[in-house]
Amino acid sequence: MQEMYKLEGTVLTVVLPQDVDHPVTDLVRRETDHIINQNYIRKIVFDFTHTEFMDSSGVGLLMGRYRAMGMRKESIQAVGVSRHIDRLLHLSGLHRYIEIQKAEEEEA
């Protein structure tokens, strides 16, 4: 898989794998904490383009990063979100706190 973390200015992009479960979220949490502590980050973009499965630990990851970013509006963005993941984000209430962009093929 390609590089999971991309830092461009003050924006950190995290490219998530096919399955976002507890082991993956633990790794992403630790690495994003490290990057946030070493750099000035204004926004974290989670790229769900390749993600087919996400459990509740993924919801916890997004909420935890929102808190780590100071609970600022528009500090967390989810892009390339499938219908399944979009439903999970809405059921959990995260859509109120983070910006969600659905996958292009599903927008039509």
Backbone bond lengths (Angstrom), bond angles and torsions (degrees), N, CA, C in turn:
res aa  C-N    CA-C-N  psi(-1)  N-CA   C-N-CA  omega(-1)  CA-C   N-CA-C  phi
1 M - - - 1.455 - - 1.527 109.96 -
2 Q 1.319 115.58 153.69 1.452 120.90 -179.46 1.528 111.06 -67.94
3 E 1.315 116.39 176.00 1.457 122.01 178.98 1.534 109.54 -57.25
4 M 1.311 115.87 133.51 1.457 120.85 -175.28 1.531 113.44 -82.92
5 Y 1.328 117.28 -27.44 1.462 121.69 -176.88 1.516 110.31 -121.67
6 K 1.334 115.55 129.75 1.461 121.06 178.22 1.525 107.55 -128.35
7 L 1.319 115.94 126.41 1.458 121.55 -179.97 1.522 108.50 -111.67
8 E 1.327 116.06 117.12 1.466 121.91 178.78 1.516 107.95 -127.69
9 G 1.315 116.04 101.55 1.459 120.60 -177.01 1.515 109.92 66.49
10 T 1.325 115.98 -119.28 1.473 120.82 -179.66 1.524 111.98 -103.68
11 V 1.344 116.41 13.83 1.471 120.91 -178.90 1.525 109.42 -112.70
12 L 1.325 115.60 124.70 1.457 122.24 175.85 1.519 108.31 -104.18
13 T 1.335 116.94 123.44 1.456 121.76 176.80 1.513 108.46 -106.32
14 V 1.341 116.06 129.16 1.461 122.26 178.63 1.522 107.17 -114.19
15 V 1.342 116.21 113.23 1.461 121.68 178.55 1.523 106.97 -88.26
16 L 1.323 115.50 112.13 1.464 120.61 -175.86 1.529 111.57 -84.16
17 P 1.338 116.79 148.82 1.465 120.88 -179.27 1.533 112.28 -77.73
18 Q 1.319 116.16 -175.99 1.465 122.53 -177.91 1.526 111.98 -60.85
19 D 1.319 117.59 -43.61 1.470 121.99 179.11 1.514 109.94 -114.89
20 V 1.329 115.83 123.62 1.460 121.26 177.12 1.522 106.70 -108.05
21 D 1.340 114.40 98.89 1.459 121.01 -179.58 1.527 108.73 -127.71
22 H 1.334 116.99 -171.42 1.464 120.70 -172.82 1.530 114.21 -55.83
23 P 1.332 120.74 -49.08 1.472 119.11 180.00 1.532 113.00 -60.14
24 V 1.320 117.17 -39.36 1.467 121.23 179.90 1.523 109.98 -68.17
25 T 1.325 117.42 -45.62 1.464 119.82 -178.02 1.522 111.43 -64.45
26 D 1.323 117.67 -34.74 1.460 120.64 178.04 1.527 110.12 -64.30
27 L 1.329 116.57 -43.63 1.464 121.47 178.07 1.531 110.84 -63.40
28 V 1.326 117.31 -46.96 1.464 121.77 -178.89 1.527 110.25 -63.65
29 R 1.312 117.20 -41.67 1.470 120.85 179.13 1.525 111.24 -59.71
30 R 1.334 116.35 -48.74 1.470 120.37 -179.41 1.528 111.29 -62.19
31 E 1.327 116.47 -45.07 1.467 119.91 -176.93 1.526 111.79 -69.22
32 T 1.334 118.09 -41.18 1.470 119.44 178.86 1.524 110.62 -67.20
33 D 1.326 118.38 -37.37 1.467 120.64 175.32 1.521 110.08 -58.66
34 H 1.330 116.30 -44.61 1.464 120.96 179.67 1.532 110.50 -61.66
35 I 1.321 116.87 -46.57 1.473 120.85 -178.87 1.526 110.77 -64.90
36 I 1.329 117.74 -41.86 1.466 121.89 179.02 1.523 110.58 -62.28
37 N 1.328 117.04 -38.88 1.469 120.83 -179.63 1.528 112.22 -71.93
38 Q 1.323 118.34 -25.93 1.458 122.39 -177.71 1.534 113.40 -93.12
39 N 1.337 117.62 -20.37 1.462 122.05 -174.23 1.521 110.56 -134.46
40 Y 1.340 115.29 159.87 1.455 120.30 173.51 1.529 107.61 -86.57
41 I 1.320 116.67 111.06 1.461 122.93 -177.61 1.528 108.91 -115.33
42 R 1.345 116.36 126.66 1.469 120.88 177.42 1.520 112.17 -100.35
43 K 1.355 116.25 -24.58 1.459 119.42 -176.67 1.519 109.64 -148.40
44 I 1.338 115.52 140.36 1.459 121.38 172.75 1.522 107.37 -115.12
45 V 1.329 115.54 125.63 1.460 122.24 178.86 1.528 107.41 -107.87
46 F 1.318 116.08 119.50 1.463 121.24 175.76 1.523 107.96 -97.28
47 D 1.336 116.01 118.41 1.460 122.33 -178.22 1.534 109.17 -95.20
48 F 1.331 115.92 109.75 1.464 123.02 -178.15 1.531 112.30 -95.68
49 T 1.325 118.84 14.19 1.457 122.44 -174.80 1.527 112.90 -52.98
50 H 1.326 117.70 -41.40 1.467 121.99 -176.26 1.531 112.80 -95.78
51 T 1.319 117.41 -1.62 1.460 121.27 -173.16 1.522 111.84 -84.85
52 E 1.330 115.64 126.09 1.466 121.98 178.29 1.523 111.76 -109.00
53 F 1.343 117.08 -24.59 1.463 121.16 -176.76 1.521 109.64 -136.67
54 M 1.334 115.52 136.10 1.459 120.73 173.21 1.516 107.90 -144.62
55 D 1.329 116.67 132.28 1.459 120.02 177.29 1.534 109.32 -102.71
56 S 1.309 116.29 -170.23 1.464 120.80 -175.53 1.525 112.84 -63.47
57 S 1.318 117.73 -23.38 1.466 119.00 177.96 1.528 110.82 -66.54
58 G 1.325 117.49 -27.69 1.464 121.42 175.49 1.517 111.27 -67.74
59 V 1.327 116.11 -39.01 1.467 120.99 175.49 1.525 109.15 -62.84
60 G 1.327 116.18 -43.43 1.461 121.04 178.01 1.519 112.09 -62.38
61 L 1.327 116.40 -38.07 1.460 120.89 177.84 1.529 110.39 -60.79
62 L 1.319 117.04 -49.07 1.464 121.04 -178.69 1.526 111.10 -63.65
63 M 1.322 116.92 -42.83 1.468 120.13 179.34 1.528 110.66 -66.11
64 G 1.314 116.67 -39.67 1.460 120.41 178.19 1.516 112.50 -64.61
65 R 1.331 117.39 -38.65 1.470 120.23 177.99 1.519 109.82 -69.45
66 Y 1.330 117.32 -34.65 1.471 121.49 176.55 1.525 109.46 -61.24
67 R 1.325 116.59 -44.51 1.466 120.45 177.52 1.524 111.18 -65.33
68 A 1.341 116.81 -42.51 1.466 121.01 -179.51 1.528 111.86 -62.63
69 M 1.316 116.46 -27.59 1.465 120.78 179.37 1.528 111.52 -88.35
70 G 1.300 117.30 12.96 1.459 121.36 176.21 1.509 114.42 82.58
71 M 1.329 116.58 17.25 1.467 122.99 178.33 1.530 111.41 54.36
72 R 1.322 115.64 38.09 1.463 121.53 178.08 1.518 110.67 -85.01
73 K 1.295 115.58 137.31 1.458 121.24 176.40 1.524 108.76 -59.15
74 E 1.310 117.37 138.31 1.461 125.11 178.22 1.525 113.87 67.18
75 S 1.349 118.67 19.74 1.463 120.03 178.05 1.528 111.45 -86.89
76 I 1.348 116.99 -17.39 1.456 122.32 179.26 1.524 108.84 -125.41
77 Q 1.327 115.84 134.33 1.461 120.94 178.91 1.524 108.49 -133.72
78 A 1.324 116.38 138.83 1.468 122.78 175.50 1.522 107.24 -114.34
79 V 1.336 116.54 122.52 1.469 120.83 -178.58 1.521 109.95 -120.83
80 G 1.330 115.85 156.64 1.461 120.96 179.19 1.517 112.83 66.39
81 V 1.323 116.35 33.06 1.459 122.57 -174.35 1.529 110.62 -80.17
82 S 1.327 116.28 127.81 1.472 121.29 177.13 1.534 109.69 -77.18
83 R 1.308 116.00 170.35 1.466 121.09 179.68 1.532 110.95 -60.91
84 H 1.330 116.24 -41.75 1.472 121.13 179.84 1.527 111.34 -61.50
85 I 1.321 116.83 -47.13 1.470 121.28 -178.42 1.528 109.70 -69.48
86 D 1.328 117.08 -38.12 1.464 120.87 178.27 1.529 110.14 -60.52
87 R 1.307 116.64 -42.27 1.464 120.83 178.32 1.529 110.53 -62.24
88 L 1.330 116.81 -43.65 1.462 121.64 179.20 1.536 111.00 -62.44
89 L 1.318 116.75 -41.70 1.466 120.40 179.37 1.524 111.72 -66.84
90 H 1.334 116.56 -35.03 1.463 119.55 177.81 1.537 111.60 -74.19
91 L 1.330 117.06 -41.44 1.460 119.71 178.64 1.524 111.87 -62.74
92 S 1.318 116.45 -34.16 1.465 120.87 -179.46 1.528 112.05 -80.03
93 G 1.318 117.58 -13.57 1.462 121.36 -179.59 1.521 113.87 88.33
94 L 1.315 117.71 1.54 1.465 120.89 -178.20 1.522 113.18 -64.92
95 H 1.328 117.19 -23.71 1.465 119.93 -179.17 1.530 111.90 -60.07
96 R 1.329 117.08 -19.31 1.469 121.01 178.57 1.526 111.84 -76.85
97 Y 1.331 117.31 -19.56 1.456 120.98 -173.37 1.522 114.28 -113.18
98 I 1.326 117.20 -25.83 1.464 119.93 -177.33 1.523 110.07 -122.48
99 E 1.328 114.97 153.97 1.462 121.15 176.86 1.526 108.43 -83.65
100 I 1.329 116.79 131.52 1.461 121.80 -177.85 1.528 109.15 -119.37
101 Q 1.339 115.45 128.40 1.466 120.95 174.52 1.521 107.49 -119.44
102 K 1.321 115.62 119.72 1.468 120.05 -179.21 1.521 111.33 -70.92
103 A 1.327 115.50 159.51 1.465 121.63 177.63 1.518 109.16 -61.00
104 E 1.319 117.49 143.68 1.460 123.08 -175.56 1.515 113.72 -57.45
105 E 1.329 117.76 -42.58 1.462 120.07 -176.61 1.534 112.57 -67.84
106 E 1.341 116.99 -18.66 1.444 120.62 179.97 1.516 113.13 -95.10
107 E 1.332 117.44 -10.72 1.461 120.76 179.91 1.511 111.83 -74.49
108 A 1.309 117.22 -28.83 1.465 121.19 -175.80 1.509 112.24 -71.72
